[in-house]
Amino acid sequence: MVALGASIAALGCVGAGVSLGIATAKACDACARQPEADSKIMKLLILGGALAEATAIYSFVIGVLIILFLG
């Protein structure tokens, strides 16, 4: 059960990786369509990436805590 809980927590890391990939693809597409909005798009991409990475780190920490304290 501990391994199952940790693997479910690790799904948050996978979700963050997928969401960052999709966001990066959309940002590249948006920059190709409107090059003059490049700086605004990049600011939003970096902010969204930081939030997604924070979610991934929280998921990783929860998975490690599950393994260490319940395992």
PDB file of N, CA, C and O in Angstrom:
ATOM      1  N   MET A   1       0.812  -1.202   0.000  1.00  0.00           N
ATOM      2  CA  MET A   1       0.000   0.000   0.000  1.00  0.00           C
ATOM      3  C   MET A   1       0.857   1.269   0.000  1.00  0.00           C
ATOM      4  O   MET A   1       0.480   2.291  -0.573  1.00  0.00           O
ATOM      5  N   VAL A   2       2.007   1.180   0.650  1.00  0.00           N
ATOM      6  CA  VAL A   2       2.890   2.340   0.674  1.00  0.00           C
ATOM      7  C   VAL A   2       3.394   2.651  -0.734  1.00  0.00           C
ATOM      8  O   VAL A   2       3.432   3.809  -1.149  1.00  0.00           O
ATOM      9  N   ALA A   3       3.781   1.603  -1.461  1.00  0.00           N
ATOM     10  CA  ALA A   3       4.274   1.803  -2.821  1.00  0.00           C
ATOM     11  C   ALA A   3       3.171   2.349  -3.723  1.00  0.00           C
ATOM     12  O   ALA A   3       3.433   3.172  -4.599  1.00  0.00           O
ATOM     13  N   LEU A   4       1.952   1.897  -3.511  1.00  0.00           N
ATOM     14  CA  LEU A   4       0.825   2.401  -4.299  1.00  0.00           C
ATOM     15  C   LEU A   4       0.584   3.883  -4.013  1.00  0.00           C
ATOM     16  O   LEU A   4       0.351   4.663  -4.936  1.00  0.00           O
ATOM     17  N   GLY A   5       0.638   4.267  -2.754  1.00  0.00           N
ATOM     18  CA  GLY A   5       0.462   5.677  -2.398  1.00  0.00           C
ATOM     19  C   GLY A   5       1.557   6.555  -2.957  1.00  0.00           C
ATOM     20  O   GLY A   5       1.299   7.666  -3.420  1.00  0.00           O
ATOM     21  N   ALA A   6       2.793   6.053  -2.914  1.00  0.00           N
ATOM     22  CA  ALA A   6       3.907   6.834  -3.457  1.00  0.00           C
ATOM     23  C   ALA A   6       3.806   6.954  -4.969  1.00  0.00           C
ATOM     24  O   ALA A   6       4.127   8.000  -5.533  1.00  0.00           O
ATOM     25  N   SER A   7       3.362   5.893  -5.628  1.00  0.00           N
ATOM     26  CA  SER A   7       3.238   5.970  -7.090  1.00  0.00           C
ATOM     27  C   SER A   7       2.103   6.890  -7.504  1.00  0.00           C
ATOM     28  O   SER A   7       2.199   7.559  -8.534  1.00  0.00           O
ATOM     29  N   ILE A   8       1.045   6.938  -6.734  1.00  0.00           N
ATOM     30  CA  ILE A   8      -0.042   7.879  -7.023  1.00  0.00           C
ATOM     31  C   ILE A   8       0.452   9.315  -6.835  1.00  0.00           C
ATOM     32  O   ILE A   8       0.086  10.204  -7.604  1.00  0.00           O
ATOM     33  N   ALA A   9       1.277   9.542  -5.821  1.00  0.00           N
ATOM     34  CA  ALA A   9       1.844  10.879  -5.618  1.00  0.00           C
ATOM     35  C   ALA A   9       2.783  11.247  -6.759  1.00  0.00           C
ATOM     36  O   ALA A   9       2.884  12.417  -7.127  1.00  0.00           O
ATOM     37  N   ALA A  10       3.475  10.254  -7.322  1.00  0.00           N
ATOM     38  CA  ALA A  10       4.395  10.520  -8.430  1.00  0.00           C
ATOM     39  C   ALA A  10       3.648  10.897  -9.700  1.00  0.00           C
ATOM     40  O   ALA A  10       4.242  11.488 -10.601  1.00  0.00           O
ATOM     41  N   LEU A  11       2.379  10.577  -9.796  1.00  0.00           N
ATOM     42  CA  LEU A  11       1.598  10.970 -10.972  1.00  0.00           C
ATOM     43  C   LEU A  11       1.514  12.487 -11.100  1.00  0.00           C
ATOM     44  O   LEU A  11       1.360  13.012 -12.202  1.00  0.00           O
ATOM     45  N   GLY A  12       1.613  13.181  -9.990  1.00  0.00           N
ATOM     46  CA  GLY A  12       1.645  14.645 -10.038  1.00  0.00           C
ATOM     47  C   GLY A  12       2.869  15.157 -10.771  1.00  0.00           C
ATOM     48  O   GLY A  12       2.803  16.176 -11.458  1.00  0.00           O
ATOM     49  N   CYS A  13       3.987  14.457 -10.632  1.00  0.00           N
ATOM     50  CA  CYS A  13       5.204  14.832 -11.361  1.00  0.00           C
ATOM     51  C   CYS A  13       5.036  14.590 -12.847  1.00  0.00           C
ATOM     52  O   CYS A  13       5.471  15.401 -13.665  1.00  0.00           O
ATOM     53  N   VAL A  14       4.414  13.487 -13.200  1.00  0.00           N
ATOM     54  CA  VAL A  14       4.179  13.180 -14.616  1.00  0.00           C
ATOM     55  C   VAL A  14       3.231  14.218 -15.224  1.00  0.00           C
ATOM     56  O   VAL A  14       3.455  14.695 -16.336  1.00  0.00           O
ATOM     57  N   GLY A  15       2.191  14.557 -14.498  1.00  0.00           N
ATOM     58  CA  GLY A  15       1.239  15.559 -14.984  1.00  0.00           C
ATOM     59  C   GLY A  15       1.889  16.912 -15.190  1.00  0.00           C
ATOM     60  O   GLY A  15       1.574  17.618 -16.148  1.00  0.00           O
ATOM     61  N   ALA A  16       2.790  17.275 -14.299  1.00  0.00           N
ATOM     62  CA  ALA A  16       3.481  18.555 -14.456  1.00  0.00           C
ATOM     63  C   ALA A  16       4.380  18.544 -15.682  1.00  0.00           C
ATOM     64  O   ALA A  16       4.475  19.548 -16.388  1.00  0.00           O
ATOM     65  N   GLY A  17       5.034  17.435 -15.941  1.00  0.00           N
ATOM     66  CA  GLY A  17       5.882  17.341 -17.128  1.00  0.00           C
ATOM     67  C   GLY A  17       5.092  17.438 -18.415  1.00  0.00           C
ATOM     68  O   GLY A  17       5.498  18.119 -19.357  1.00  0.00           O
ATOM     69  N   VAL A  18       3.965  16.755 -18.451  1.00  0.00           N
ATOM     70  CA  VAL A  18       3.112  16.805 -19.643  1.00  0.00           C
ATOM     71  C   VAL A  18       2.553  18.210 -19.844  1.00  0.00           C
ATOM     72  O   VAL A  18       2.516  18.717 -20.965  1.00  0.00           O
ATOM     73  N   SER A  19       2.125  18.827 -18.766  1.00  0.00           N
ATOM     74  CA  SER A  19       1.552  20.169 -18.895  1.00  0.00           C
ATOM     75  C   SER A  19       2.601  21.188 -19.329  1.00  0.00           C
ATOM     76  O   SER A  19       2.287  22.105 -20.088  1.00  0.00           O
ATOM     77  N   LEU A  20       3.839  21.044 -18.862  1.00  0.00           N
ATOM     78  CA  LEU A  20       4.897  21.956 -19.312  1.00  0.00           C
ATOM     79  C   LEU A  20       5.208  21.752 -20.787  1.00  0.00           C
ATOM     80  O   LEU A  20       5.476  22.718 -21.502  1.00  0.00           O
ATOM     81  N   GLY A  21       5.175  20.522 -21.245  1.00  0.00           N
ATOM     82  CA  GLY A  21       5.397  20.270 -22.664  1.00  0.00           C
ATOM     83  C   GLY A  21       4.325  20.882 -23.534  1.00  0.00           C
ATOM     84  O   GLY A  21       4.620  21.478 -24.570  1.00  0.00           O
ATOM     85  N   ILE A  22       3.093  20.737 -23.119  1.00  0.00           N
ATOM     86  CA  ILE A  22       1.981  21.317 -23.877  1.00  0.00           C
ATOM     87  C   ILE A  22       2.053  22.842 -23.852  1.00  0.00           C
ATOM     88  O   ILE A  22       1.840  23.494 -24.874  1.00  0.00           O
ATOM     89  N   ALA A  23       2.354  23.407 -22.686  1.00  0.00           N
ATOM     90  CA  ALA A  23       2.439  24.869 -22.575  1.00  0.00           C
ATOM     91  C   ALA A  23       3.570  25.431 -23.429  1.00  0.00           C
ATOM     92  O   ALA A  23       3.421  26.489 -24.042  1.00  0.00           O
ATOM     93  N   THR A  24       4.697  24.730 -23.472  1.00  0.00           N
ATOM     94  CA  THR A  24       5.816  25.187 -24.282  1.00  0.00           C
ATOM     95  C   THR A  24       5.466  25.138 -25.764  1.00  0.00           C
ATOM     96  O   THR A  24       5.811  26.045 -26.520  1.00  0.00           O
ATOM     97  N   ALA A  25       4.785  24.082 -26.172  1.00  0.00           N
ATOM     98  CA  ALA A  25       4.374  23.980 -27.579  1.00  0.00           C
ATOM     99  C   ALA A  25       3.413  25.101 -27.952  1.00  0.00           C
ATOM    100  O   ALA A  25       3.525  25.689 -29.027  1.00  0.00           O
ATOM    101  N   LYS A  26       2.488  25.390 -27.078  1.00  0.00           N
ATOM    102  CA  LYS A  26       1.525  26.463 -27.357  1.00  0.00           C
ATOM    103  C   LYS A  26       2.207  27.827 -27.360  1.00  0.00           C
ATOM    104  O   LYS A  26       1.846  28.698 -28.151  1.00  0.00           O
ATOM    105  N   ALA A  27       3.194  28.021 -26.479  1.00  0.00           N
ATOM    106  CA  ALA A  27       3.913  29.301 -26.459  1.00  0.00           C
ATOM    107  C   ALA A  27       4.725  29.488 -27.734  1.00  0.00           C
ATOM    108  O   ALA A  27       4.786  30.591 -28.278  1.00  0.00           O
ATOM    109  N   CYS A  28       5.351  28.412 -28.213  1.00  0.00           N
ATOM    110  CA  CYS A  28       6.096  28.501 -29.481  1.00  0.00           C
ATOM    111  C   CYS A  28       5.153  28.816 -30.632  1.00  0.00           C
ATOM    112  O   CYS A  28       5.483  29.603 -31.519  1.00  0.00           O
ATOM    113  N   ASP A  29       3.987  28.203 -30.615  1.00  0.00           N
ATOM    114  CA  ASP A  29       2.993  28.472 -31.647  1.00  0.00           C
ATOM    115  C   ASP A  29       2.525  29.930 -31.584  1.00  0.00           C
ATOM    116  O   ASP A  29       2.373  30.585 -32.615  1.00  0.00           O
ATOM    117  N   ALA A  30       2.299  30.429 -30.367  1.00  0.00           N
ATOM    118  CA  ALA A  30       1.843  31.811 -30.210  1.00  0.00           C
ATOM    119  C   ALA A  30       2.921  32.800 -30.642  1.00  0.00           C
ATOM    120  O   ALA A  30       2.610  33.828 -31.242  1.00  0.00           O
ATOM    121  N   CYS A  31       4.187  32.501 -30.343  1.00  0.00           N
ATOM    122  CA  CYS A  31       5.281  33.380 -30.766  1.00  0.00           C
ATOM    123  C   CYS A  31       5.436  33.382 -32.281  1.00  0.00           C
ATOM    124  O   CYS A  31       5.797  34.398 -32.875  1.00  0.00           O
ATOM    125  N   ALA A  32       5.162  32.243 -32.899  1.00  0.00           N
ATOM    126  CA  ALA A  32       5.250  32.181 -34.355  1.00  0.00           C
ATOM    127  C   ALA A  32       4.138  32.992 -35.008  1.00  0.00           C
ATOM    128  O   ALA A  32       4.330  33.565 -36.080  1.00  0.00           O
ATOM    129  N   ARG A  33       2.987  33.040 -34.369  1.00  0.00           N
ATOM    130  CA  ARG A  33       1.855  33.787 -34.938  1.00  0.00           C
ATOM    131  C   ARG A  33       1.964  35.283 -34.692  1.00  0.00           C
ATOM    132  O   ARG A  33       1.641  36.089 -35.564  1.00  0.00           O
ATOM    133  N   GLN A  34       2.425  35.651 -33.487  1.00  0.00           N
ATOM    134  CA  GLN A  34       2.539  37.074 -33.147  1.00  0.00           C
ATOM    135  C   GLN A  34       3.910  37.343 -32.530  1.00  0.00           C
ATOM    136  O   GLN A  34       4.042  37.345 -31.306  1.00  0.00           O
ATOM    137  N   PRO A  35       4.906  37.564 -33.338  1.00  0.00           N
ATOM    138  CA  PRO A  35       6.254  37.799 -32.804  1.00  0.00           C
ATOM    139  C   PRO A  35       6.360  39.055 -31.938  1.00  0.00           C
ATOM    140  O   PRO A  35       7.237  39.142 -31.079  1.00  0.00           O
ATOM    141  N   GLU A  36       5.483  40.016 -32.156  1.00  0.00           N
ATOM    142  CA  GLU A  36       5.558  41.250 -31.356  1.00  0.00           C
ATOM    143  C   GLU A  36       5.117  41.040 -29.914  1.00  0.00           C
ATOM    144  O   GLU A  36       5.430  41.865 -29.055  1.00  0.00           O
ATOM    145  N   ALA A  37       4.397  39.954 -29.625  1.00  0.00           N
ATOM    146  CA  ALA A  37       3.953  39.662 -28.257  1.00  0.00           C
ATOM    147  C   ALA A  37       4.880  38.665 -27.569  1.00  0.00           C
ATOM    148  O   ALA A  37       4.486  38.004 -26.609  1.00  0.00           O
ATOM    149  N   ASP A  38       6.102  38.562 -28.058  1.00  0.00           N
ATOM    150  CA  ASP A  38       7.051  37.559 -27.577  1.00  0.00           C
ATOM    151  C   ASP A  38       7.350  37.708 -26.089  1.00  0.00           C
ATOM    152  O   ASP A  38       7.345  36.715 -25.362  1.00  0.00           O
ATOM    153  N   SER A  39       7.607  38.919 -25.627  1.00  0.00           N
ATOM    154  CA  SER A  39       7.985  39.102 -24.222  1.00  0.00           C
ATOM    155  C   SER A  39       6.836  38.795 -23.279  1.00  0.00           C
ATOM    156  O   SER A  39       7.051  38.209 -22.218  1.00  0.00           O
ATOM    157  N   LYS A  40       5.626  39.178 -23.642  1.00  0.00           N
ATOM    158  CA  LYS A  40       4.469  38.894 -22.794  1.00  0.00           C
ATOM    159  C   LYS A  40       4.193  37.390 -22.729  1.00  0.00           C
ATOM    160  O   LYS A  40       3.863  36.855 -21.670  1.00  0.00           O
ATOM    161  N   ILE A  41       4.332  36.725 -23.863  1.00  0.00           N
ATOM    162  CA  ILE A  41       4.108  35.277 -23.899  1.00  0.00           C
ATOM    163  C   ILE A  41       5.147  34.572 -23.043  1.00  0.00           C
ATOM    164  O   ILE A  41       4.811  33.649 -22.301  1.00  0.00           O
ATOM    165  N   MET A  42       6.396  34.988 -23.133  1.00  0.00           N
ATOM    166  CA  MET A  42       7.452  34.351 -22.359  1.00  0.00           C
ATOM    167  C   MET A  42       7.275  34.565 -20.857  1.00  0.00           C
ATOM    168  O   MET A  42       7.541  33.663 -20.063  1.00  0.00           O
ATOM    169  N   LYS A  43       6.828  35.757 -20.470  1.00  0.00           N
ATOM    170  CA  LYS A  43       6.573  35.999 -19.049  1.00  0.00           C
ATOM    171  C   LYS A  43       5.494  35.065 -18.527  1.00  0.00           C
ATOM    172  O   LYS A  43       5.630  34.496 -17.444  1.00  0.00           O
ATOM    173  N   LEU A  44       4.425  34.907 -19.293  1.00  0.00           N
ATOM    174  CA  LEU A  44       3.348  34.020 -18.868  1.00  0.00           C
ATOM    175  C   LEU A  44       3.799  32.559 -18.858  1.00  0.00           C
ATOM    176  O   LEU A  44       3.401  31.791 -17.983  1.00  0.00           O
ATOM    177  N   LEU A  45       4.629  32.177 -19.832  1.00  0.00           N
ATOM    178  CA  LEU A  45       5.134  30.808 -19.881  1.00  0.00           C
ATOM    179  C   LEU A  45       6.027  30.508 -18.687  1.00  0.00           C
ATOM    180  O   LEU A  45       5.934  29.429 -18.100  1.00  0.00           O
ATOM    181  N   ILE A  46       6.876  31.433 -18.326  1.00  0.00           N
ATOM    182  CA  ILE A  46       7.764  31.217 -17.178  1.00  0.00           C
ATOM    183  C   ILE A  46       6.963  31.148 -15.884  1.00  0.00           C
ATOM    184  O   ILE A  46       7.261  30.320 -15.022  1.00  0.00           O
ATOM    185  N   LEU A  47       5.965  31.990 -15.731  1.00  0.00           N
ATOM    186  CA  LEU A  47       5.121  31.950 -14.541  1.00  0.00           C
ATOM    187  C   LEU A  47       4.358  30.631 -14.452  1.00  0.00           C
ATOM    188  O   LEU A  47       4.306  30.009 -13.391  1.00  0.00           O
ATOM    189  N   GLY A  48       3.773  30.210 -15.556  1.00  0.00           N
ATOM    190  CA  GLY A  48       3.053  28.943 -15.562  1.00  0.00           C
ATOM    191  C   GLY A  48       3.969  27.761 -15.339  1.00  0.00           C
ATOM    192  O   GLY A  48       3.600  26.809 -14.651  1.00  0.00           O
ATOM    193  N   GLY A  49       5.172  27.810 -15.916  1.00  0.00           N
ATOM    194  CA  GLY A  49       6.141  26.742 -15.700  1.00  0.00           C
ATOM    195  C   GLY A  49       6.581  26.647 -14.248  1.00  0.00           C
ATOM    196  O   GLY A  49       6.759  25.552 -13.713  1.00  0.00           O
ATOM    197  N   ALA A  50       6.755  27.792 -13.620  1.00  0.00           N
ATOM    198  CA  ALA A  50       7.144  27.792 -12.206  1.00  0.00           C
ATOM    199  C   ALA A  50       6.049  27.185 -11.337  1.00  0.00           C
ATOM    200  O   ALA A  50       6.336  26.428 -10.410  1.00  0.00           O
ATOM    201  N   LEU A  51       4.815  27.513 -11.633  1.00  0.00           N
ATOM    202  CA  LEU A  51       3.709  26.936 -10.861  1.00  0.00           C
ATOM    203  C   LEU A  51       3.587  25.438 -11.089  1.00  0.00           C
ATOM    204  O   LEU A  51       3.316  24.690 -10.149  1.00  0.00           O
ATOM    205  N   ALA A  52       3.783  24.994 -12.316  1.00  0.00           N
ATOM    206  CA  ALA A  52       3.720  23.558 -12.609  1.00  0.00           C
ATOM    207  C   ALA A  52       4.868  22.815 -11.936  1.00  0.00           C
ATOM    208  O   ALA A  52       4.674  21.715 -11.418  1.00  0.00           O
ATOM    209  N   GLU A  53       6.050  23.400 -11.937  1.00  0.00           N
ATOM    210  CA  GLU A  53       7.189  22.757 -11.288  1.00  0.00           C
ATOM    211  C   GLU A  53       6.998  22.713  -9.774  1.00  0.00           C
ATOM    212  O   GLU A  53       7.405  21.746  -9.131  1.00  0.00           O
ATOM    213  N   ALA A  54       6.392  23.736  -9.205  1.00  0.00           N
ATOM    214  CA  ALA A  54       6.119  23.715  -7.769  1.00  0.00           C
ATOM    215  C   ALA A  54       5.167  22.566  -7.429  1.00  0.00           C
ATOM    216  O   ALA A  54       5.337  21.898  -6.409  1.00  0.00           O
ATOM    217  N   THR A  55       4.179  22.341  -8.271  1.00  0.00           N
ATOM    218  CA  THR A  55       3.264  21.226  -8.066  1.00  0.00           C
ATOM    219  C   THR A  55       4.002  19.898  -8.154  1.00  0.00           C
ATOM    220  O   THR A  55       3.737  18.985  -7.371  1.00  0.00           O
ATOM    221  N   ALA A  56       4.924  19.784  -9.100  1.00  0.00           N
ATOM    222  CA  ALA A  56       5.705  18.554  -9.238  1.00  0.00           C
ATOM    223  C   ALA A  56       6.584  18.324  -8.012  1.00  0.00           C
ATOM    224  O   ALA A  56       6.709  17.193  -7.540  1.00  0.00           O
ATOM    225  N   ILE A  57       7.183  19.375  -7.504  1.00  0.00           N
ATOM    226  CA  ILE A  57       8.038  19.226  -6.318  1.00  0.00           C
ATOM    227  C   ILE A  57       7.209  18.826  -5.114  1.00  0.00           C
ATOM    228  O   ILE A  57       7.639  17.977  -4.333  1.00  0.00           O
ATOM    229  N   TYR A  58       6.025  19.416  -4.939  1.00  0.00           N
ATOM    230  CA  TYR A  58       5.156  19.024  -3.827  1.00  0.00           C
ATOM    231  C   TYR A  58       4.754  17.560  -3.934  1.00  0.00           C
ATOM    232  O   TYR A  58       4.741  16.846  -2.931  1.00  0.00           O
ATOM    233  N   SER A  59       4.428  17.110  -5.130  1.00  0.00           N
ATOM    234  CA  SER A  59       4.062  15.706  -5.328  1.00  0.00           C
ATOM    235  C   SER A  59       5.229  14.789  -5.000  1.00  0.00           C
ATOM    236  O   SER A  59       5.049  13.748  -4.367  1.00  0.00           O
ATOM    237  N   PHE A  60       6.429  15.174  -5.429  1.00  0.00           N
ATOM    238  CA  PHE A  60       7.618  14.374  -5.147  1.00  0.00           C
ATOM    239  C   PHE A  60       7.881  14.302  -3.647  1.00  0.00           C
ATOM    240  O   PHE A  60       8.178  13.230  -3.120  1.00  0.00           O
ATOM    241  N   VAL A  61       7.774  15.421  -2.966  1.00  0.00           N
ATOM    242  CA  VAL A  61       8.017  15.447  -1.520  1.00  0.00           C
ATOM    243  C   VAL A  61       6.989  14.585  -0.793  1.00  0.00           C
ATOM    244  O   VAL A  61       7.342  13.863   0.140  1.00  0.00           O
ATOM    245  N   ILE A  62       5.748  14.647  -1.198  1.00  0.00           N
ATOM    246  CA  ILE A  62       4.718  13.833  -0.567  1.00  0.00           C
ATOM    247  C   ILE A  62       5.007  12.352  -0.791  1.00  0.00           C
ATOM    248  O   ILE A  62       4.849  11.550   0.129  1.00  0.00           O
ATOM    249  N   GLY A  63       5.427  11.980  -1.995  1.00  0.00           N
ATOM    250  CA  GLY A  63       5.781  10.587  -2.266  1.00  0.00           C
ATOM    251  C   GLY A  63       6.935  10.116  -1.418  1.00  0.00           C
ATOM    252  O   GLY A  63       6.904   9.003  -0.893  1.00  0.00           O
ATOM    253  N   VAL A  64       7.956  10.944  -1.273  1.00  0.00           N
ATOM    254  CA  VAL A  64       9.111  10.580  -0.428  1.00  0.00           C
ATOM    255  C   VAL A  64       8.702  10.469   1.022  1.00  0.00           C
ATOM    256  O   VAL A  64       9.144   9.558   1.722  1.00  0.00           O
ATOM    257  N   LEU A  65       7.868  11.376   1.485  1.00  0.00           N
ATOM    258  CA  LEU A  65       7.409  11.307   2.877  1.00  0.00           C
ATOM    259  C   LEU A  65       6.573  10.054   3.129  1.00  0.00           C
ATOM    260  O   LEU A  65       6.671   9.451   4.197  1.00  0.00           O
ATOM    261  N   ILE A  66       5.764   9.665   2.170  1.00  0.00           N
ATOM    262  CA  ILE A  66       4.973   8.439   2.307  1.00  0.00           C
ATOM    263  C   ILE A  66       5.899   7.235   2.442  1.00  0.00           C
ATOM    264  O   ILE A  66       5.675   6.364   3.284  1.00  0.00           O
ATOM    265  N   ILE A  67       6.939   7.188   1.612  1.00  0.00           N
ATOM    266  CA  ILE A  67       7.867   6.058   1.667  1.00  0.00           C
ATOM    267  C   ILE A  67       8.658   6.049   2.985  1.00  0.00           C
ATOM    268  O   ILE A  67       8.833   4.998   3.602  1.00  0.00           O
ATOM    269  N   LEU A  68       9.127   7.213   3.402  1.00  0.00           N
ATOM    270  CA  LEU A  68       9.982   7.268   4.595  1.00  0.00           C
ATOM    271  C   LEU A  68       9.228   7.021   5.894  1.00  0.00           C
ATOM    272  O   LEU A  68       9.714   6.310   6.774  1.00  0.00           O
ATOM    273  N   PHE A  69       8.036   7.610   6.015  1.00  0.00           N
ATOM    274  CA  PHE A  69       7.358   7.542   7.305  1.00  0.00           C
ATOM    275  C   PHE A  69       6.334   6.419   7.401  1.00  0.00           C
ATOM    276  O   PHE A  69       6.000   5.985   8.504  1.00  0.00           O
ATOM    277  N   LEU A  70       5.841   5.951   6.290  1.00  0.00           N
ATOM    278  CA  LEU A  70       4.855   4.869   6.348  1.00  0.00           C
ATOM    279  C   LEU A  70       5.430   3.527   5.903  1.00  0.00           C
ATOM    280  O   LEU A  70       4.809   2.484   6.106  1.00  0.00           O
ATOM    281  N   GLY A  71       6.610   3.554   5.298  1.00  0.00           N
ATOM    282  CA  GLY A  71       7.196   2.332   4.754  1.00  0.00           C
ATOM    283  C   GLY A  71       8.052   1.579   5.680  1.00  0.00           C
ATOM    284  O   GLY A  71       8.591   0.535   5.313  1.00  0.00           O
TER     285      GLY A  71
END
